[in-house]
Amino acid sequence: MRSLQILERCHSFLRCRGTKPVRKAERLQTKMFVIIAPLVVATLLGCVTANPTVARYDNVRLYRFFIETEEQVQMLQKLESLSDSYAFMGHARQVNQNLTVMVSAHKLAEITELMSRYQLQGTVLLYNMQALIDEEQKWIMPKDTRPEDFRWSHYQHLDTINRWLDWQVSRHPLKLELIELSASFENRPLRGVKLFSNPANSAVFVECGIHAREWISPASCTFILNELLTSGRPEVQGLTQNFNWIIFPVVNPDGYRYTFEGDRLWRKNTQPYGVCRGVDLNRNFGSDWNGPGASSDPCRYDFAGGSETSEPETRALVAFLRNGVDRYRIRTYFSIHSFSQLIMFPYGFTSERVRNYDDLVAIGHEGTAAIEGKHGKKYVSGALIETIYPSSGGSSDWVYAELNVPISYTFELRGAPDSNNMFLLPASEIIPTAEELLEAFIAMLQKATQLGYYSNNSVKVDL
């Protein structure tokens, strides 16, 4: 109806422009308009209404700033606290710090003036975030993709991942068991698998997809599970024979679904808090909850929640880990994120060094070396607070401090810290990224074995 009304008004305008006789050329012009206009209007309306509720990032720019003065620190802190038109990737904390910020189109003049007034050095990494999102859409498999057609050349919907897990369990019933933890806020179960070869083995817990927009995390974790099940490489077979594995590809199912259907750059879960919604699940654990690097503002991307472990997803993980840490001999915890190419160990909330700091440095070094040896990518390893930024309420800190899991790491996968892809890593990089992660697992678990962390294992294959 709306398109017909527009056409009728436009055609009426052409017919009623005046009392002069209409010349032949004008009649031809009017005919052409009547033929072409419906096509143009339909196209325009289709663009507007195809997904009218999906967030768009047209002409949103990505800036990379270098902070040189305390005045710049304070200006950026105030800017973040007062405006939701700037999306900060981290927080302004100190001088000699890089900071990546997304700037809405209507704030471009403002940020240009602020950069000039405060002499803030910065470069534009990306001029139109929406163009990157639109390109990525070409590399998403349909939601109804069959498990047999699951590929790591594309990104996958939550439903597809869940069907693929079911399919793998049906194919490997003797060694693979499905786990379903209590439901998310939107009543979706947290689904994972146990891959156990020997009850005497220590277990490796792999947590993926806790931040919804980090699609490379579930993609890499499903790739690793597939390799553990099917690879003929002796090093990978050693992983399955020397360790038991518990892998959850998507521990934030509501948020992950929402990045496909609502807002591609959504980070949190989806539970409402007043007029805002969503909690950063990796700020909701009981490791110095709501401390540095977390927010008490429900509208912020790193909102820590209403209380420690307030979220159903976090509660489900905490309950499983508490009950399973001794039962399954969980001695290793890997939390998989993106981006920045980092391998980090506790703590994020304090500069106090953990008791096995030197061992974790050595194990992390083996991981970065293995990654560089695979495809040449350079990762950096170190304590969370030393390597990326202060953070509290994180899962890897909590399992280390609360459950005494001695080998606990947070991975930030591709791209580099100054990447203009950020969380929209091209699908062509899924397989090489996952291959690097697998090599890091092999090298790090081998080093931890040498250091005696799994001395009670029933070891059958040299790693």
Disulfide bonds with the S-S distance in Angstrom:
Cys208-Cys221 2.04
Cys276-Cys299 1.83
